[in-house]
Every structure is written in structure tokens, then in C-alpha cells.
Amino acid sequence: MGKIIGIDLGTTNSCVAVLEGSEPVVIANSEGKRTTPSIVAFVDGGERKVGDPAKRQAITNPQKTIFSIKRFMGETYDQVQKEIARVPYKVVRGDNNTPRVDIDGRLYTPQEISAMILQKMKKTAEDYLGQEVKEAVITVPAYFSDAQRQATKEAGEIAGLNVRRIVNEPTAAALAYGLDKANKDMKIAVFDLGGGTFDISILELGDGVFEVKSTNGDTHLGGDDFDHVIIDWLADEFLKDEGVDLRKDPMALQRLKEAAEKAKIELSSSTSTEINLPYITPVNGVPKHLVKTLTRAKFEQLADSLIQACIPPCQKALKDANLTTADINEVILVGGSTRI
């Protein structure tokens, strides 16, 4: 009986763990990091890079660097129009109205791209354990539909894994917090705002057993959207100053994306941040730089609609569980975007 690994297949980052005795251990990848960027890049000569190496070359290879593929999983082509408009890589309509990633005329399904990330996670575990891994448990947002869950399972199978179970992320988070070991009865709200998805789950704990009372969320709300309001603000400001729309240039857009993410993260610990992108684009043959200061207050104003969008699902989840805010004993914040 080989070991079963647990994989968190995230929109932005992924992570793999294994049980050592009764303790879960998160396994560091070949770059020495506990999380791996969920990014796949296709390089000249047919080579593929996954994780940090893919992320490092994104700016110079924007059309063939695939990120946030989770947002396309199990969706129809028509459902992902907003996402397609945002990414520098090419997404086309495939068989049965499914989205496909077009890399030099070869069409990949979202499941195939996700499988490449899962293969990297599988190899990370195998290098650590020194044995082949054939079985896994993979997490999904609680609010994922059956089609999205099925697509996740298919991705695992393409990667050569027998997916023993698909586990809801909030449930996994509550288990990770060791709340199943608490001896008291409690009602828990897990607020999970990740790179691409938002989940709120109300769980009840009694005698060490979890019961999910209700779940709600938005499978297209997350850190990517917070980045995007900064990207739009930067591009609009530059358009006003220079008359050029940076969103039309894939390389500039990728630089904006990385700068926006960095600025967002900095604003969690400081009240203002400088975004400095030299030589962002030439205007009439003259190289132009983008230098902007973004304050936390301005960012909060830009992202206000996104923050407001988190509230109705929370209210619905409480209502579905027949509870009020006063009934909740513990709130668990999960996902990088909860640090905003």
C-alpha cells in the first residue's frame, strides 16, 4: 500500500502534503518552497516549465505562460468570457463548447494544463518519499459545481493519479486547524478568499465530527480580481498621461500584473507603495516609464465592489444554516487574499 498524498490545487499556488505517522507534513519542492505557483509555460523546442521556473519567464513569454487555469476548469467557453479577456494567452472554443488553450495550434484542455501542475506536485512528493505515488486526495472550493469537480478528478487521472477523494477546501482548512480535536461543540465559519475563488462555509463541530451546515461563495472572485483593479487603474492613468493603452501589449500587461500583485501585497503591511516600471513601452520612439504611488486608501476604494461582493454569500450561508452572526464561535480566515 503506497502513500496517499494530499494536494491543494490552487488558482495561484499549489501545495502537497503527506501523513508521516499521524502528522501531515507539507513537502517542499525542488526549489525549496512549500508552495508551487500554478503556472505552466511552453518554451521553444517543446520544453515545458512548471511552477517557479515558469513564473520567472512569464514577462518575456506572455502568450505561452498559462496561469489561473483553475478559473477555466469545468466551465463552458461562454461562461469564461471575462477571464479570456484578461489573460495574455490564447483561449479558443473547443469541442462541446469547452475552452481550450491554444499553444502554436495545439489545443490543450484546462484539465491537461492542471494535470501538468499535478504531475509536478506528484514528483515533489515522490522525490521526498523515495517511492512512487499513485493515489491522491485533491481539494476544491466548496462552491465548485459537479462539472468543476469532475474536471479536477480528470486532471488527476491525466497526471497518473487515482483520485481517491475530492475534498472541500473549507473542510480541509478546519481539519488543518485541528478543530476536530477540540472537545467542545462549536459553530465555525471558514472564510476562504484565494487567488481565484471565494468560499464561505458554516461548519458545526460536535464529538470531533464535522457537519457542513451550509456553503456559499463565488467561484470567480479572488486575488486575481484585486490585482485586476490595480492593473486597470495603472493602465487608465498611463492612457490619460501618454495616450497608449498598455493592456494591448501582452508583455507590458504581464509586467503590470506582476507589479499589481506586488503592490497589493505591500499594501497589507504599509499604507502606500510605489509602482515603478521603467521602459514600460515606447511612445513615438521615446521610451516611457510608469511611476505611480498607490495608497492603501485608494486601493480600498478601487477594490470596494470586490469587498462588498464577499458579503452577500456570507449572509446567504448564515441564512441557509439558520444561524445569526452571534451563533458563530470561531472564524477561520484562509487564503492569501484574506490578508488584504
LINKAZI-V354399 format. One line per field, one symbol per residue. psi: psi as a letter, one per 40 degrees, with the letter a starting at -180 (. if undefined). burial: b if it has 24 or more other C-alpha atoms within 12 Angstrom, else e. A space follows every 50 residues. Layout:
psi = ???
burial = ???
//
This chain:
psi = hiihihhhgiddiiiiiihhbehhhhhiaeeeieihhghhihiieeiiih adddddeddefdefhhifddeeheiiddefddddddieihhihaiffihi hhhfehhhiddddddddddddddddddddfiiheiihhiiideiiddddd ddddddddefhhhdihhhddddddddefeeeieihihhhhhhhadeihhh hhihhhfehihhdiiiahefhadddddddddddddddddddeehheeehd ddddddddddddddddedeieiihhhgifdihhfehhiihhihhiddddd ddedddddedddddddddddefiiddehdhhhhiideee.
burial = eebbbbbbbbbbbbbbbbeeeeeeebbbbeeeebbbbbbbbbeeeeebbb bbbbbebbbebbbbbbbbbbbbbbbbbeebeebbebbbbbbbbeeeebbb bbbeeeebbbbbbbbbbbbbbbbbbbebeeeebbbbbbbbbbbbeeebbe bbbbbbbbbbbbbeebbbbbbbbbbeeebbeeeeebbbbbbbbbbbbbbb bbbbbeeeebbbbbbbbbbbbbbbbbbbbbbbbbbeebeeeeeebbbeeb bbbbbbbbbbbbbbbebeeeeebebebeebbeeeeeeeebebbbebeebb ebbeebbeebeebbbbbbeebeeeeeebeebbbbbbbbeb
//
